[in-house]
């Protein structure tokens, strides 16, 4: 359950503390060994109504790995109806509001997934990272309901499985290359994907 | 009650990390034949539970599933994550 507390420090600065306990495991043989945790502190500086910077630090515990993740990004509307969001190094998005019912743009996303692998001796932990580049279109349907289509290409889909992880390892970074040890199984692929989404928005 | 919830949503500026969040997002993604990751999907909620002048507390539970190829040697083709 992600939980966050935001406090407005003054006219320009906001601070946020967040925590995210989670559990990931096999769908059929669900196991409590898949418990993970992350938490952190964010600071956002609203320079103007169209430009906000943010930075922070997150701590993530994934099985036996302790990870410190620096966070930096911005949300910028350089011209009317164009918005740029960067959440480095995980996400970058440029969007354009064609009108009040159609938005379009491009998204770069590092999509990660880690899980415990239950009931198999040879592999215990799964790590997946997709680097996706997509063209998206948001269509307003009725009231605040939107349909979103992403047509994209996975530049890389890396999948690693580990047997036992080194106890109490520490890393600083974004863990975009797997846990800090050699995997017992690895594969990579690339290719097209299509994503469909239904979104309920309170704003435009 | 519905009006109170709507008011809470409107009071919340939805830019906690300088990004826009939505109260409800459901996603489903499928990939090509040669991909070992066959499909992924998620349901993501985002709602305030406490709002005052300078403080906001929000919850954003998320459920995600991922379906892998049968050819992988993990004995499981479906994995889920609950945040």
Interface residues (C-beta under 8 A of the other chain):
Chain A: X1 X2 X3 X4 X5 X6 X7 X8 X16 X20 X21 X22 X23 X24 X25 X26 X27 X28 X29 X30 X42 X44 X52 X53 X54 X73 X74 X75 X85 X87 X113 X115 X117 X118 X119 X120 X122 X123 X126 X128 X130 X150 X154 X157 X159 X161 X185 X187 X189 X191 X192 X193 X194 X195 X196 X197 X198 X199 X200 X201 X202 X203
Chain B: X9 X10 X14 X15 X16 X17 X18 X19 X20 X22 X23 X24 X25 X26 X27 X28 X29 X30 X31 X32 X34 X35 X36 X37 X40 X53 X54 X55 X56 X57 X58 X59 X60 X61 X62 X64 X65 X66 X68 X72 X73 X74 X75 X76 X78 X79 X80 X81 X82 X83
